[in-house]
Amino acid sequence: MAGYIGSKASVISSKAVSKKTFAITTTTTSLTGVTYSIHRVNVFHNGIRLVDGTDYTATNGTSITLTAAAKNGDQVVVLSHEDFTVLGTYTTAQADATFLKPTSNLDATKLTGNIAAAQLTGALPAISGAALTGINTEPFKFAAVTGATPSLDVGTFNFFDQGTLTANTTVSFASVPTNANWKYSYKGTDLGAGNVSEASYANKSFALGAGIVEPQGVFFKPDGTMMFINDVGNDYIYEFALSVAWNVTSATYVRDFSTYSQQQSPTGISFKPDGTKVFIAGNFPARITEYGMGAAWNIAAIASVTNFSPSSQDSDPQGLFFKPDGYKMYMIGQTNNKVYEYNLGTAWSISTAVYYQSFSVLAQESLSSSLHFDPTGTKMYVMGKSGDDINQYTLGTAWDVTTAVYSQVFSVSSEDSEPSGLFIREDGIKMYMTGYATDKVYEYNIGSPTTITLPSSVVGTVTAAAAGKRVTYEFFTSDGGTTVNLIGEEIV
């Protein structure tokens, strides 16, 4: 029982305390009819706790004498603390053996009955002897699976990792227990990414407007939120912001910069990956210009200018591309229709460029207009206005143009009869082309996302992952797999 007496609360268990209340009707110092253990009693007079030996005397176990008499109307409460009875004792060794958590093996033969549906936290010690039911001693059982038709052995494992898919995949479940819970994880990809023969027009384009009359080179910021266009007709670079990354229909004009003092016919364009330098190729005069920028990706913040002449190789420079580390530069010229390779002694500094070697694309294109490479340097793309197409080459040695071999082609003639600028996203699943004839930027998809097919027993709809995304599905069954419930899906 909990009680409150006086100005402070005291919580006292009724199992250990006896309480007797005296309602005083006449002046008295004697309280009788109580039973208590000496020195195990508390006395309260009108809510005030009295001091044993000073305010009262309790020495015989049956009566109490007050020092100051209680008067009519007063209340005296006596709390008597009872003695506990010890029912049994343990030695230290017995207590340790009975109550401490095992630190070594747990011998299940010493247990009686079943431990069902137990939930154990933390690491389990080894278990030997008779089997325990309802305890999962291995909560995470991993298995790597591969191929286009993986069979998940649910009876043995509960987490299956497919890694990056290399084909459209059909999954099956095997050895499914009556009750089971498991996960399947994979990383999506695009089949045909980086191969232009797998490209298709995305039905998305952006009209550059009346101010841009002869668009040529095109370049995107690595995150797809900014786009830059060269205009040969009025000698400007134009900057656009994309409110939806990589979606040209979301582009809006930001600013422009005149190249007239250095280049009156800007054709190719490329940037240093951090956006602090922009490089312009042009044919009036035949030169490549390096602009240092005080603010990254801001073409209005030009701080320095350096020029390099490739006229000894070609008098009509068009497309321009740099190896990601900045130590190689590539230019395609329309006079000779060759791809020219240069070595740079200092990364991203064209003043240190030295011509190295070249590769002719004349067998495929006689009016070359743009150039691009994949991030590994093993695929090269050349676009031109004679075929109105994009030609793809495979390089036997990465970044060595002399090892290029023609492999495939994709026509863009349905969109524009004079394709002038080319850009392919690093992952190879998006491609962009500027149309000289239509003054538009066109967006293409390359390849198709991998698909996952689950058994017909699965109840629930899954979401296929975009390329590069990790997907994890979680399943549950209580009938041996006849019905499998999709209870979780995570895409990161």
C-alpha positions as CSV (number, residue, x, y, z in Angstrom):
1,M,0.0,0.0,0.0
2,A,1.2,3.5,-0.8
3,G,0.5,6.2,1.8
4,Y,1.1,10.0,2.1
5,I,1.6,11.4,5.6
6,G,2.7,14.9,6.3
7,S,4.5,17.1,3.7
8,K,6.5,14.3,2.1
9,A,5.4,11.1,0.3
10,S,6.5,7.7,1.5
11,V,5.8,4.6,-0.5
12,I,5.8,1.5,1.7
13,S,4.9,-2.1,0.7
14,S,2.0,-3.5,2.7
15,K,3.8,-6.9,2.7
16,A,6.5,-5.5,5.0
17,V,4.7,-2.8,7.0
18,S,1.7,-2.8,9.5
19,K,-0.2,0.4,10.1
20,K,-2.3,1.4,13.1
21,T,-4.1,4.8,13.4
22,F,-5.1,6.3,16.8
23,A,-7.8,9.0,16.8
24,I,-7.2,10.8,20.1
25,T,-10.2,11.7,22.2
26,T,-8.5,12.7,25.4
27,T,-5.1,13.9,26.4
28,T,-2.7,11.0,26.7
29,T,0.9,9.9,26.3
30,S,0.3,6.2,26.1
31,L,-0.5,4.2,22.9
32,T,-1.4,0.5,23.5
33,G,-2.7,-2.3,21.3
34,V,0.2,-2.3,18.9
35,T,2.7,-4.9,18.0
36,Y,6.2,-4.0,16.6
37,S,9.8,-5.0,16.6
38,I,12.0,-2.7,18.6
39,H,13.8,-0.1,16.6
40,R,11.6,-1.1,13.6
41,V,8.7,1.3,14.2
42,N,7.8,4.9,13.0
43,V,5.4,7.2,14.8
44,F,3.6,10.2,13.1
45,H,1.8,12.8,15.3
46,N,-0.6,14.9,13.2
47,G,1.6,14.1,10.1
48,I,4.9,14.9,11.7
49,R,7.3,12.1,12.1
50,L,8.6,11.7,15.6
51,V,12.1,10.9,16.6
52,D,12.6,7.5,18.4
53,G,14.1,8.0,21.9
54,T,13.5,11.7,21.8
55,D,9.8,12.2,21.0
56,Y,8.6,8.8,22.0
57,T,9.8,5.6,23.7
58,A,9.1,2.1,22.1
59,T,11.0,-0.6,24.0
60,N,8.6,-3.4,24.8
61,G,7.0,-4.3,21.5
62,T,3.4,-3.7,22.6
63,S,3.1,-0.1,23.7
64,I,4.5,3.3,22.9
65,T,4.9,6.3,25.3
66,L,4.9,9.8,23.8
67,T,7.1,12.5,25.3
68,A,4.6,15.2,24.5
69,A,1.0,14.3,25.2
70,A,-1.5,13.9,22.3
71,K,-4.7,15.9,22.8
72,N,-8.4,15.5,21.8
73,G,-8.7,15.7,18.0
74,D,-5.1,14.7,17.3
75,Q,-4.1,11.7,15.1
76,V,-1.2,9.4,15.7
77,V,-0.1,6.8,13.2
78,V,2.2,3.9,14.0
79,L,4.0,2.0,11.2
80,S,5.5,-1.2,12.3
81,H,8.1,-2.8,10.0
82,E,7.8,-6.6,10.0
83,D,10.6,-9.1,10.0
84,F,11.3,-11.1,6.7
85,T,11.6,-14.8,6.7
86,V,14.5,-16.3,4.7
87,L,13.2,-19.3,2.8
88,G,16.5,-20.5,1.4
89,T,20.1,-19.5,0.6
90,Y,22.6,-19.9,-2.3
91,T,26.3,-20.1,-2.1
92,T,28.2,-17.9,-4.6
93,A,29.0,-20.9,-6.8
94,Q,25.4,-22.0,-6.7
95,A,24.1,-18.5,-7.7
96,D,26.6,-18.3,-10.6
97,A,25.6,-21.6,-11.9
98,T,21.9,-20.9,-11.7
99,F,21.7,-17.3,-12.8
100,L,24.7,-16.2,-14.9
101,K,24.6,-16.3,-18.8
102,P,26.6,-19.1,-20.2
103,T,30.0,-18.0,-21.6
104,S,30.8,-21.3,-23.3
105,N,28.8,-24.1,-24.9
106,L,25.2,-24.6,-24.0
107,D,24.4,-28.3,-23.7
108,A,20.8,-28.7,-24.9
109,T,20.6,-32.2,-23.4
110,K,20.3,-30.5,-20.0
111,L,17.2,-28.6,-21.1
112,T,13.7,-30.2,-20.8
113,G,10.8,-29.5,-23.1
114,N,11.0,-27.1,-26.1
115,I,11.9,-23.5,-26.3
116,A,9.5,-22.3,-28.9
117,A,9.4,-19.0,-30.8
118,A,12.2,-17.6,-28.6
119,Q,13.7,-14.3,-29.6
120,L,17.4,-14.1,-28.6
121,T,19.4,-10.9,-28.9
122,G,23.2,-10.6,-29.2
123,A,25.7,-13.3,-30.2
124,L,24.7,-16.9,-29.3
125,P,27.2,-19.4,-27.7
126,A,27.6,-22.7,-29.5
127,I,24.8,-25.1,-29.0
128,S,25.3,-28.9,-28.7
129,G,23.2,-31.9,-27.9
130,A,19.5,-32.1,-28.5
131,A,17.8,-29.8,-31.0
132,L,16.1,-26.7,-29.9
133,T,12.9,-25.7,-31.6
134,G,11.8,-22.2,-32.5
135,I,15.3,-20.7,-32.2
136,N,17.1,-19.4,-35.3
137,T,20.8,-19.6,-34.4
138,E,21.8,-18.3,-37.9
139,P,19.6,-15.3,-38.6
140,F,21.6,-14.3,-41.7
141,K,22.3,-17.0,-44.2
142,F,23.9,-15.4,-47.4
143,A,24.2,-16.9,-50.8
144,A,25.4,-15.4,-54.1
145,V,23.4,-16.3,-57.2
146,T,24.2,-15.7,-60.8
147,G,22.8,-16.3,-64.3
148,A,19.6,-15.5,-66.1
149,T,17.6,-18.1,-64.2
150,P,18.7,-18.2,-60.6
151,S,17.0,-20.8,-58.3
152,L,16.9,-19.5,-54.7
153,D,17.3,-22.4,-52.2
154,V,15.1,-20.9,-49.4
155,G,15.4,-24.1,-47.3
156,T,19.2,-23.4,-46.8
157,F,19.6,-19.6,-47.2
158,N,17.6,-16.5,-46.5
159,F,19.5,-13.7,-48.3
160,F,20.4,-14.0,-52.0
161,D,22.5,-11.5,-53.8
162,Q,22.5,-11.5,-57.6
163,G,25.0,-8.6,-58.0
164,T,24.7,-6.6,-61.3
165,L,22.3,-8.2,-63.7
166,T,23.8,-9.1,-67.1
167,A,20.6,-10.3,-68.7
168,N,16.8,-10.2,-68.3
169,T,16.4,-12.5,-65.3
170,T,13.7,-15.1,-64.2
171,V,13.8,-16.1,-60.5
172,S,12.5,-19.3,-59.0
173,F,12.2,-20.5,-55.4
174,A,13.3,-24.0,-54.2
175,S,13.1,-26.1,-51.1
176,V,10.7,-23.6,-49.4
177,P,9.9,-24.5,-45.8
178,T,6.3,-24.2,-44.5
179,N,7.2,-20.9,-42.8
180,A,10.0,-18.8,-44.3
181,N,11.2,-15.3,-44.7
182,W,13.9,-14.3,-47.2
183,K,15.3,-11.5,-49.3
184,Y,16.6,-11.2,-52.9
185,S,18.8,-8.3,-54.0
186,Y,20.3,-7.2,-57.3
187,K,21.6,-4.1,-59.1
188,G,19.9,-3.0,-62.3
189,T,21.7,-2.2,-65.5
190,D,20.9,-1.3,-69.1
191,L,21.4,-4.0,-71.8
192,G,23.1,-2.4,-74.8
193,A,24.2,0.7,-72.9
194,G,26.9,2.6,-74.8
195,N,26.0,0.9,-78.1
196,V,24.4,3.4,-80.5
197,S,22.7,0.6,-82.5
198,E,20.5,0.2,-79.4
199,A,19.5,3.9,-79.4
200,S,16.0,5.2,-79.8
201,Y,14.6,8.7,-79.9
202,A,13.1,9.6,-76.6
203,N,10.5,12.0,-78.2
204,K,12.1,14.8,-76.3
205,S,13.7,17.9,-77.8
206,F,14.4,21.5,-76.9
207,A,14.1,24.4,-79.4
208,L,17.0,26.7,-78.9
209,G,15.2,29.8,-79.9
210,A,15.6,32.5,-82.5
211,G,18.8,33.9,-81.0
212,I,20.7,30.7,-81.8
213,V,21.0,30.3,-85.5
214,E,23.6,27.6,-86.2
215,P,24.1,25.3,-83.1
216,Q,27.1,23.1,-83.1
217,G,28.8,21.5,-80.1
218,V,26.9,20.4,-77.0
219,F,28.1,19.6,-73.5
220,F,26.5,18.6,-70.2
221,K,27.6,19.1,-66.6
222,P,28.3,15.7,-65.0
223,D,25.1,15.8,-62.9
224,G,22.9,16.7,-65.9
225,T,21.7,20.0,-64.5
226,M,23.5,22.3,-67.0
227,M,23.8,22.3,-70.7
228,F,26.1,24.3,-73.0
229,I,25.8,25.0,-76.7
230,N,28.1,26.5,-79.3
231,D,26.6,28.8,-81.9
232,V,28.7,29.0,-85.1
233,G,26.4,31.7,-86.5
234,N,26.8,34.4,-83.9
235,D,30.1,33.2,-82.1
236,Y,28.6,32.6,-78.7
237,I,28.5,29.9,-76.0
238,Y,25.0,29.5,-74.4
239,E,24.4,28.2,-70.9
240,F,21.1,26.5,-69.9
241,A,19.9,25.2,-66.6
242,L,17.9,21.9,-66.5
243,S,15.3,21.8,-63.7
244,V,15.1,18.0,-64.3
245,A,18.6,16.5,-64.7
246,W,19.2,15.1,-68.2
247,N,15.8,16.1,-69.4
248,V,16.2,18.6,-72.3
249,T,12.6,19.7,-72.1
250,S,13.3,21.3,-68.7
251,A,16.1,23.6,-70.1
252,T,15.9,27.3,-69.5
253,Y,18.4,30.0,-70.7
254,V,20.8,31.3,-68.1
255,R,23.6,33.4,-69.8
256,D,25.9,33.5,-72.8
257,F,29.5,34.4,-73.6
258,S,31.0,35.8,-76.8
259,T,34.0,33.9,-78.3
260,Y,34.4,36.5,-81.1
261,S,37.8,37.8,-79.8
262,Q,39.3,34.3,-80.0
263,Q,37.1,32.3,-82.2
264,Q,34.5,33.5,-84.8
265,S,33.3,30.0,-85.6
266,P,33.1,27.9,-82.4
267,T,32.4,24.3,-83.3
268,G,33.5,21.8,-80.6
269,I,33.1,22.3,-76.8
270,S,34.4,20.4,-73.8
271,F,34.9,21.1,-70.0
272,K,37.3,20.1,-67.3
273,P,35.2,17.8,-65.0
274,D,35.3,20.4,-62.1
275,G,33.9,23.1,-64.4
276,T,36.8,25.5,-64.0
277,K,37.9,25.3,-67.6
278,V,36.0,25.3,-70.9
279,F,37.7,24.4,-74.3
280,I,36.4,25.6,-77.6
281,A,37.5,24.3,-81.0
282,G,36.8,26.4,-84.1
283,N,37.7,26.9,-87.7
284,F,37.9,30.7,-88.0
285,P,40.7,30.7,-87.2
286,A,41.7,27.0,-86.9
287,R,42.5,26.8,-83.2
288,I,41.5,25.4,-79.8
289,T,41.0,27.9,-77.0
290,E,41.2,27.2,-73.3
291,Y,39.2,29.5,-71.1
292,G,40.0,29.5,-67.3
293,M,36.9,30.4,-65.2
294,G,36.9,32.1,-61.9
295,A,33.6,30.4,-60.9
296,A,32.9,26.8,-61.9
297,W,30.4,26.2,-64.6
298,N,29.9,30.0,-65.1
299,I,30.8,31.0,-68.6
300,A,30.5,34.7,-67.7
301,A,33.4,34.3,-65.2
302,I,36.3,33.9,-67.8
303,A,39.6,34.7,-66.1
304,S,42.3,33.5,-68.5
305,V,42.7,32.6,-72.2
306,T,45.2,30.1,-73.8
307,N,45.3,29.2,-77.5
308,F,46.6,26.1,-79.4
309,S,46.8,25.7,-83.1
310,P,46.0,22.3,-84.7
311,S,46.3,23.7,-88.2
312,S,49.2,21.4,-89.0
313,Q,46.8,18.5,-88.7
314,D,43.5,20.0,-90.0
315,S,42.3,23.4,-91.0
316,D,38.7,22.8,-90.0
317,P,38.6,21.6,-86.4
318,Q,35.1,20.3,-85.3
319,G,34.5,18.0,-82.4
320,L,36.7,18.1,-79.2
321,F,37.1,15.6,-76.4
322,F,39.5,15.1,-73.4
323,K,40.5,11.9,-71.6
324,P,39.0,12.1,-68.1
325,D,42.5,12.5,-66.5
326,G,43.3,15.5,-68.8
327,Y,46.4,14.0,-70.3
328,K,45.0,13.3,-73.8
329,M,43.0,15.5,-76.1
330,Y,41.2,14.4,-79.3
331,M,39.9,16.5,-82.2
332,I,38.1,15.6,-85.3
333,G,38.8,17.7,-88.5
334,Q,36.4,18.1,-91.4
335,T,39.1,18.8,-93.9
336,N,40.7,15.3,-93.6
337,N,38.0,13.5,-91.7
338,K,40.4,12.2,-89.2
339,V,40.5,11.9,-85.4
340,Y,43.7,13.4,-84.1
341,E,45.2,12.4,-80.7
342,Y,47.4,14.7,-78.7
343,N,49.4,14.1,-75.5
344,L,49.4,16.9,-72.8
345,G,52.5,17.2,-70.6
346,T,50.3,18.9,-67.9
347,A,46.8,17.8,-67.4
348,W,44.2,20.1,-68.8
349,S,46.8,22.5,-70.2
350,I,46.6,22.8,-74.0
351,S,49.8,24.8,-74.1
352,T,51.6,21.5,-73.3
353,A,49.7,19.6,-76.1
354,V,51.8,17.6,-78.6
355,Y,50.4,15.9,-81.7
356,Y,50.7,12.1,-81.4
357,Q,48.7,10.1,-84.0
358,S,45.5,9.9,-86.0
359,F,42.7,7.7,-87.4
360,S,40.7,8.2,-90.6
361,V,36.9,7.9,-90.5
362,L,36.5,8.7,-94.2
363,A,35.2,5.2,-94.9
364,Q,32.1,6.1,-92.8
365,E,31.9,9.9,-92.8
366,S,33.0,12.7,-95.2
367,L,31.6,15.7,-93.2
368,S,32.6,14.9,-89.7
369,S,31.1,17.2,-87.1
370,S,31.5,15.8,-83.6
371,L,33.4,13.3,-81.5
372,H,32.9,11.4,-78.3
373,F,34.4,8.6,-76.2
374,D,33.1,6.3,-73.5
375,P,34.7,6.7,-70.0
376,T,36.9,3.6,-70.6
377,G,38.4,4.8,-73.8
378,T,37.4,1.6,-75.6
379,K,34.5,3.1,-77.6
380,M,34.7,6.1,-79.9
381,Y,31.8,7.8,-81.6
382,V,31.9,10.0,-84.7
383,M,28.9,12.0,-86.0
384,G,28.7,13.6,-89.4
385,K,26.5,15.4,-91.9
386,S,27.1,13.3,-94.9
387,G,25.5,10.2,-93.5
388,D,23.4,12.0,-90.9
389,D,24.4,9.3,-88.4
390,I,26.6,8.4,-85.5
391,N,29.4,5.8,-86.2
392,Q,30.8,3.7,-83.4
393,Y,34.3,2.2,-83.2
394,T,35.9,-0.3,-80.8
395,L,39.4,0.5,-79.7
396,G,41.6,-2.6,-79.1
397,T,43.8,-0.5,-76.8
398,A,42.0,2.1,-74.7
399,W,42.5,5.7,-75.8
400,D,44.7,4.6,-78.8
401,V,42.8,5.8,-81.9
402,T,45.0,3.8,-84.2
403,T,43.5,0.6,-82.8
404,A,39.9,1.7,-83.7
405,V,37.7,-0.7,-85.7
406,Y,34.3,0.3,-87.0
407,S,31.5,-1.6,-85.3
408,Q,28.0,-0.1,-85.7
409,V,25.9,3.0,-86.7
410,F,22.7,4.8,-85.7
411,S,20.9,7.2,-88.0
412,V,19.5,10.5,-86.7
413,S,18.1,11.7,-90.1
414,S,14.6,11.4,-88.8
415,E,15.3,14.2,-86.4
416,D,17.7,16.5,-88.3
417,S,19.4,16.4,-91.7
418,E,22.6,18.2,-90.4
419,P,23.6,16.7,-87.0
420,S,26.3,18.9,-85.6
421,G,26.9,18.2,-81.9
422,L,27.1,14.9,-79.9
423,F,27.2,14.1,-76.2
424,I,26.7,10.7,-74.5
425,R,26.2,10.4,-70.7
426,E,28.9,8.5,-68.9
427,D,26.7,5.5,-68.1
428,G,25.9,5.1,-71.8
429,I,22.2,5.2,-71.5
430,K,21.5,8.7,-72.6
431,M,22.6,10.5,-75.9
432,Y,22.1,14.0,-77.1
433,M,22.4,15.6,-80.5
434,T,22.2,19.2,-81.7
435,G,20.5,19.7,-85.0
436,Y,22.0,22.4,-87.3
437,A,19.0,22.3,-89.6
438,T,16.3,22.5,-86.9
439,D,18.0,24.5,-84.2
440,K,17.1,21.9,-81.6
441,V,18.7,19.6,-79.0
442,Y,17.4,16.0,-79.3
443,E,17.4,13.4,-76.5
444,Y,17.8,9.6,-77.1
445,N,17.8,6.5,-74.9
446,I,20.4,3.8,-75.4
447,G,19.7,0.2,-74.5
448,S,16.8,-1.1,-72.3
449,P,16.6,-1.7,-68.6
450,T,17.0,-5.3,-67.4
451,T,13.8,-7.0,-66.3
452,I,13.0,-9.3,-63.4
453,T,10.4,-12.0,-63.6
454,L,9.3,-13.6,-60.3
455,P,7.4,-16.9,-59.7
456,S,3.6,-16.7,-60.2
457,S,3.1,-17.6,-56.6
458,V,4.3,-14.1,-55.6
459,V,1.5,-11.7,-54.4
460,G,2.4,-8.1,-54.9
461,T,3.8,-5.8,-57.6
462,V,7.6,-5.1,-57.8
463,T,9.3,-2.0,-59.2
464,A,12.1,-2.6,-61.7
465,A,15.3,-0.7,-60.9
466,A,16.8,1.8,-63.2
467,A,20.4,1.2,-64.3
468,G,22.8,1.5,-61.4
469,K,20.1,1.2,-58.6
470,R,20.2,-1.5,-56.0
471,V,16.9,-3.3,-55.4
472,T,16.1,-5.7,-52.5
473,Y,12.8,-7.6,-52.3
474,E,11.6,-9.3,-49.1
475,F,9.3,-12.3,-49.2
476,F,7.2,-14.3,-46.7
477,T,5.3,-17.6,-46.9
478,S,3.4,-19.7,-44.3
479,D,2.3,-22.5,-46.7
480,G,5.5,-23.8,-48.1
481,G,5.6,-21.4,-51.0
482,T,2.1,-21.9,-52.5
483,T,1.5,-18.3,-51.8
484,V,4.5,-16.0,-51.4
485,N,3.9,-12.5,-50.1
486,L,6.0,-9.6,-51.2
487,I,6.3,-7.7,-47.9
488,G,9.1,-5.3,-48.6
489,E,10.9,-3.5,-51.4
490,E,13.9,-1.2,-51.1
491,I,15.6,0.8,-54.0
492,V,18.8,2.7,-53.3
